[in-house]
Amino acid sequence: MREILRTTDPVRLSWLTALLADAGIAAVVLDTHTSVLEGSIGAIPRRLMVAEEDLVQALRVLREAGES
C-alpha cells in the first residue's frame, strides 16, 4: 500500500475515495479510529492509501480532478 494523500478533512477523503472507486481503484483510509479517539480538534490526519500497482493511475486521477 502507498499513501497518496494525508488530510484531516473527512469530506475531501470521502470525495476522493468515491472518485478513485469510479476509476476502478480500491482505496483504504487509515487512521480513522485514531482520529475519532482524539476528538474534534482534527490534529491527527487520515491517510488515503492505494495498492502499489494502482499508484500511478490513482495519482493521475487525482491530478485530473485538481487534487494534486
Wavefront OBJ file of the C-alpha trace (Angstrom):
o trace
v 0.000 0.000 0.000
v 1.144 3.512 -0.793
v -0.062 6.785 0.687
v -1.420 9.246 -1.854
v -2.915 11.838 0.477
v -2.958 12.893 4.126
v -5.706 15.186 5.398
v -7.962 15.976 8.344
v -10.906 16.765 6.052
v -13.378 13.829 6.089
v -15.444 15.298 3.252
v -12.401 15.507 0.986
v -11.479 11.916 1.874
v -14.978 10.742 1.036
v -14.938 12.607 -2.291
v -11.528 11.246 -3.290
v -12.414 7.700 -2.257
v -15.540 7.885 -4.439
v -13.540 9.408 -7.294
v -10.994 6.590 -7.145
v -13.719 3.950 -6.876
v -15.332 5.384 -10.001
v -11.999 4.841 -11.771
v -11.898 1.238 -10.541
v -9.250 1.860 -7.888
v -9.770 0.480 -4.393
v -8.680 2.935 -1.713
v -8.334 2.495 2.036
v -8.474 5.245 4.659
v -6.109 4.646 7.568
v -6.018 6.320 10.984
v -9.788 6.865 11.139
v -10.079 5.224 14.539
v -7.217 7.253 15.991
v -8.640 10.450 14.541
v -12.035 9.769 16.126
v -10.472 8.976 19.505
v -8.538 12.244 19.637
v -11.742 14.248 19.438
v -12.923 17.081 17.250
v -9.739 19.162 17.123
v -8.614 17.476 13.889
v -4.998 17.109 14.953
v -4.454 13.636 13.510
v -4.690 13.407 9.725
v -6.111 10.376 7.978
v -4.168 8.689 5.180
v -5.642 7.669 1.832
v -3.877 4.540 0.580
v -3.943 2.561 -2.665
v -2.262 -0.650 -3.794
v 1.227 -0.256 -5.212
v 0.059 -1.350 -8.676
v -2.682 1.333 -8.686
v -0.421 4.190 -7.585
v 0.321 5.746 -10.981
v -3.301 5.603 -12.121
v -4.564 6.946 -8.770
v -2.192 9.906 -8.879
v -3.310 10.636 -12.455
v -6.984 10.554 -11.406
v -6.280 12.964 -8.526
v -4.252 15.275 -10.768
v -7.025 15.379 -13.389
v -9.509 16.261 -10.638
v -7.303 19.140 -9.496
v -6.262 17.396 -6.296
v -2.523 17.121 -6.866
l 1 2 3 4 5 6 7 8 9 10 11 12 13 14 15 16 17 18 19 20 21 22 23 24 25 26 27 28 29 30 31 32 33 34 35 36 37 38 39 40 41 42 43 44 45 46 47 48 49 50 51 52 53 54 55 56 57 58 59 60 61 62 63 64 65 66 67 68
